[in-house]
Amino acid sequence: MPRLQRGVRRLSASSDAPDLLEIFLHQLAAEVAPRTVEAYGRDLRDFFAGLPAPRDAAALRDIGRDQVRDHLAALRRAKRSERTMARHLAALRRFCRHQVQLGHIERDPTLGLRTARASRTLPKFVDPGSVLQLLDLPDLRTVRGRRDRAVLELLYGTGIRLAELVGLDRDDVSPESETLRVLGKGGKERLLPLTGTVRRTLVDYLQATRTPRADRDGRRPLFVGPSGTRLSRRTVQRLVGDAIRRTAAASQASPHVLRHSFATHLLDAGADLRAVQELLGHSRLSTTQIYTHVSLDRARRAYARAHPRA
């Protein structure tokens, strides 16, 4: 299976023709992450729950600005968060623009509509000292310990997402060229540097384990569980959560905290913002810029504590 198709669900092979929503979601799967497709699918099905099913263009003719406003008002009455409402509108906007391009509707009913801007919380991260402690937790005398150490080192040493890590295959790792091939959101590939301690830890894990059996798609996962199948997201979440809780007083304990720590520590050390953007796989620089606020916030607190004129 082509790498672009990881996580993409095929349209169901039924006797009925798929409706416009199914077709839209299937095409969207080639552009965004599977979780985004799932979220947009839920939001759009929620919108169409009280409307005719979008079987064809005729079913879309009665959808206008009033229907979209009523849907957003219903979400507000249900006390849904601003972030959830913004996602619903984003899903509707993308779907409607797609139908305009296909000629199924003449005018996008979401044009000009806005939701309240969701408050942006600063990402949680772990200080460098605590990161070093949690990296040393796995018992390297066991194969499982070497695997867990490699997982932690990769999450912090490269900043990859949880889904990217569990989706890694053996042939994505190239110790000779010191690169790691990662499939990110929207099926976009990027090459990450694989050097220093991260490379050594990963090579040590590879040498200590057998090459796993290929799955139905001919892929050999990098990280596997006791059964020899691809390591699950839940297993990694438990591993990282336990490590963070044992070593750091963090309010969050998830793999994403290590990704945030990776970015924050790089910027604290003077790394270029655009370089960090490339490493994280962000499509927009504004997404990466939130980490500059983290660093600035830390600088303000340090100034307030230490400077005689604060």
SULCOR-V881469 format. One record per run of one state. SS is the DSSP state (a for helix, b for strand, c for the rest). FROM is the first residue (numbers start at 0). TO is the last residue. If there is no record, write none. Layout:
ss->[SS:SS]
from->[FROM:FROM]
to->[TO:TO]
//
This chain:
ss->[c:a:c:a:c:a:c:a:c:a:c:a:c:a:c:a:c:a:c:b:a:b:c:b:c:a:c:b:c:a:c:b:c:b:c:b:c:a:c:a:c:a:c:a:c]
from->[0:2:5:19:28:33:50:56:60:64:77:81:102:127:135:142:158:161:166:168:169:172:174:178:183:184:187:188:193:195:208:220:221:223:224:229:230:232:247:254:268:272:280:284:306]
to->[1:4:18:27:32:49:55:59:63:76:80:101:126:134:141:157:160:165:167:168:171:173:177:182:183:186:187:192:194:207:219:220:222:223:228:229:231:246:253:267:271:279:283:305:309]
//
